[in-house]
Amino acid sequence: MLDKLNNIGDELYQSWNEEQRRDEIGKLVQGYRNGLPAPILCQLATSIAGSPELASGHLAAFLSRNERKSMVKQAGNNRELRSLLKATLL
């Protein structure tokens, strides 16, 4: 059940065109700037985009390289979090 909740919306996102995906990811970036945690931003962006690589491309349109590097650095020594952020942001 928990796995299904993690993928909620994936089917809907697959029906969206790239412009819809980019717009929604842009809204998530605004949410991040207003306090949405970076891991949630990355997980949702990945679900919307379809893969970490595609999410990275969309996020790069809204966040500078320095902002993305800073987000990864904030993971500190948490390897799992750092890996998630690196895969999605860099």
Secondary structure, 3 states (H helix, E strand, C coil): CHHHHHCCCHHHHHCCCHHHHHHHHHHHHHHHHCCCCHHHHHHHHHHHHCCHHHHHHHHHHHCCHHHHHHHHHCCCCCHHHHHHHHHHHC
